[in-house]
Amino acid sequence: MDLAVIGVDPGSKGAFCLFVPNTKYIEFRNTTDRAVDLFNWITVLDAQYNLAVCMIEEVGAIQGSAAKATFSFGANVERVNIIPEIAQISVDKVRPKEWQKFIGLVTPKNMTGPSNAKQRKTYIKKEVANIATRLYPKAELFGPKGGLLDGRSDSLMIAHYAARTLNY
């Protein structure tokens, strides 16, 4: 039975990513899928693979967000944390800067500070997608019109981080 890991970008438009290191098989599910469907998916994967860990990005409240948006974000984060736990899959956390540094992401110095937050976020999203595409060219990270599918490149790189740091 092949060993596998799951990486999760818990954002409201995030994704779960199954990654099987031996075969480089990759499969995505949106965090917005019904909770029961995500639970069933993980349960099926656990029967097919030796699921070593579900590595979830450890995030905090978004500075300057409205209370309603922060509440919704927090609810989604809790949801993606509880589903693998209920499925009895080992859960681990990783800070964004940790996995981003591991994959070689470098943010230019001129993008630091609160005034450049939006520009920095866009840069990071694109650069993570570029790195993910170089490492896994067959991964479905883009939609039919060429736009980046939210959460996929981050969740894949989190799964990549999990597999490499746990020596799988």
Secondary structure per residue as TSV (DSSP state, phi and psi in degrees):
chain	resnum	aa	ss	phi	psi
A	1	M	-	360.0	124.1
A	2	D	-	-67.8	142.6
A	3	L	E	-78.9	143.3
A	4	A	E	-143.1	159.3
A	5	V	E	-131.8	158.8
A	6	I	E	-121.1	132.3
A	7	G	E	-110.3	141.9
A	8	V	E	-131.9	125.6
A	9	D	E	-97.3	108.7
A	10	P	-	-81.6	7.9
A	11	G	S	-59.5	166.4
A	12	S	T	-62.2	-22.6
A	13	K	T	-118.4	37.4
A	14	G	-	-85.0	-170.9
A	15	A	E	-151.5	154.7
A	16	F	E	-98.3	142.3
A	17	C	E	-131.9	118.1
A	18	L	E	-83.4	132.4
A	19	F	E	-133.4	124.6
A	20	V	E	-108.5	102.8
A	21	P	T	-56.9	-40.5
A	22	N	T	-61.5	-41.4
A	23	T	T	-104.3	-10.2
A	24	K	T	63.5	23.9
A	25	Y	E	-70.2	136.4
A	26	I	E	-133.0	135.8
A	27	E	E	-142.4	138.2
A	28	F	E	-116.1	151.0
A	29	R	E	-140.1	142.3
A	30	N	E	-77.5	144.7
A	31	T	T	-67.7	-16.5
A	32	T	T	-85.2	-4.5
A	33	D	S	-61.2	156.6
A	34	R	-	-57.5	139.7
A	35	A	H	-56.1	-41.3
A	36	V	H	-64.8	-36.0
A	37	D	H	-67.9	-40.4
A	38	L	H	-65.5	-42.6
A	39	F	H	-60.0	-47.5
A	40	N	H	-62.8	-39.7
A	41	W	H	-60.5	-48.1
A	42	I	H	-64.2	-38.8
A	43	T	H	-63.2	-42.4
A	44	V	H	-64.7	-43.5
A	45	L	H	-61.1	-39.7
A	46	D	H	-63.9	-30.2
A	47	A	H	-76.9	-30.4
A	48	Q	H	-84.6	-33.6
A	49	Y	S	-128.1	166.2
A	50	N	E	-90.7	91.3
A	51	L	E	-74.2	108.8
A	52	A	E	-76.8	-42.2
A	53	V	E	-163.2	153.4
A	54	C	E	-112.9	106.1
A	55	M	E	-93.2	119.2
A	56	I	E	-113.8	133.6
A	57	E	E	-63.9	128.4
A	58	E	-	-87.5	110.5
A	59	V	-	-119.8	162.0
A	60	G	-	-123.6	-177.3
A	61	A	-	-60.5	148.1
A	62	I	-	-88.1	118.3
A	63	Q	T	-55.4	130.4
A	64	G	T	85.3	-0.6
A	65	S	-	-77.3	152.6
A	66	A	-	-67.7	155.5
A	67	A	H	-57.5	-42.6
A	68	K	H	-63.5	-43.0
A	69	A	H	-65.3	-41.3
A	70	T	H	-64.4	-41.2
A	71	F	H	-63.1	-46.1
A	72	S	H	-62.4	-42.4
A	73	F	H	-61.8	-46.2
A	74	G	H	-61.2	-39.6
A	75	A	H	-63.7	-40.8
A	76	N	H	-67.0	-39.8
A	77	V	H	-61.9	-45.0
A	78	E	H	-62.3	-40.2
A	79	R	H	-60.2	-48.1
A	80	V	H	-71.5	-20.6
A	81	N	H	-80.0	-36.3
A	82	I	H	-80.4	-30.3
A	83	I	H	-61.0	-52.7
A	84	P	H	-65.3	-32.2
A	85	E	H	-63.4	-43.8
A	86	I	H	-65.1	-33.8
A	87	A	T	-77.7	1.8
A	88	Q	T	62.4	39.3
A	89	I	-	-100.1	136.5
A	90	S	-	-60.3	130.4
A	91	V	E	-113.6	135.5
A	92	D	E	-133.6	161.0
A	93	K	E	-121.5	152.2
A	94	V	E	-143.0	135.3
A	95	R	-	-73.8	146.1
A	96	P	H	-53.3	-45.9
A	97	K	H	-62.6	-29.8
A	98	E	H	-68.0	-51.3
A	99	W	H	-72.6	-32.0
A	100	Q	H	-65.6	-40.8
A	101	K	H	-64.1	-41.4
A	102	F	H	-59.4	-38.8
A	103	I	T	-83.7	-2.9
A	104	G	T	93.2	16.6
A	105	L	-	-70.9	127.9
A	106	V	-	-123.8	122.2
A	107	T	-	-95.6	126.7
A	108	P	-	-56.8	144.2
A	109	K	G	-57.7	-32.9
A	110	N	G	-73.3	1.9
A	111	M	G	-106.8	12.7
A	112	T	-	-83.7	163.0
A	113	G	S	92.8	156.3
A	114	P	G	-64.2	-28.9
A	115	S	G	-68.8	-19.4
A	116	N	G	-106.9	15.0
A	117	A	H	-57.8	-46.2
A	118	K	H	-66.1	-44.7
A	119	Q	H	-61.8	-42.5
A	120	R	H	-63.6	-43.5
A	121	K	H	-61.5	-44.2
A	122	T	H	-63.6	-43.4
A	123	Y	H	-60.8	-48.0
A	124	I	H	-61.2	-45.1
A	125	K	H	-57.9	-46.1
A	126	K	H	-68.4	-41.6
A	127	E	H	-67.8	-39.8
A	128	V	H	-61.2	-41.7
A	129	A	H	-63.1	-39.6
A	130	N	H	-63.4	-44.5
A	131	I	H	-64.8	-45.3
A	132	A	H	-60.8	-40.1
A	133	T	H	-66.8	-38.9
A	134	R	H	-65.2	-41.7
A	135	L	H	-74.9	-36.9
A	136	Y	-	-134.9	76.3
A	137	P	T	-62.1	-21.1
A	138	K	T	-88.9	-6.2
A	139	A	S	-65.2	137.8
A	140	E	-	-86.3	85.4
A	141	L	-	-101.0	-13.3
A	142	F	B	-122.6	146.4
A	143	G	-	-77.9	179.6
A	144	P	T	-62.4	-25.0
A	145	K	T	-96.2	5.5
A	146	G	S	94.2	-3.1
A	147	G	-	-76.6	148.8
A	148	L	B	-69.0	129.5
A	149	L	-	-81.7	119.8
A	150	D	T	-53.2	136.4
A	151	G	T	82.3	-20.7
A	152	R	H	-69.3	-48.2
A	153	S	H	-66.4	-39.3
A	154	D	H	-64.2	-46.8
A	155	S	H	-64.7	-35.6
A	156	L	H	-65.9	-42.7
A	157	M	H	-70.6	-30.3
A	158	I	H	-67.7	-41.7
A	159	A	H	-64.8	-41.0
A	160	H	H	-59.7	-47.2
A	161	Y	H	-57.3	-47.6
A	162	A	H	-59.1	-47.6
A	163	A	H	-63.6	-42.2
A	164	R	H	-74.8	-42.7
A	165	T	H	-73.9	-23.8
A	166	L	T	-95.0	7.3
A	167	N	T	60.6	46.0
A	168	Y	-	-106.3	360.0
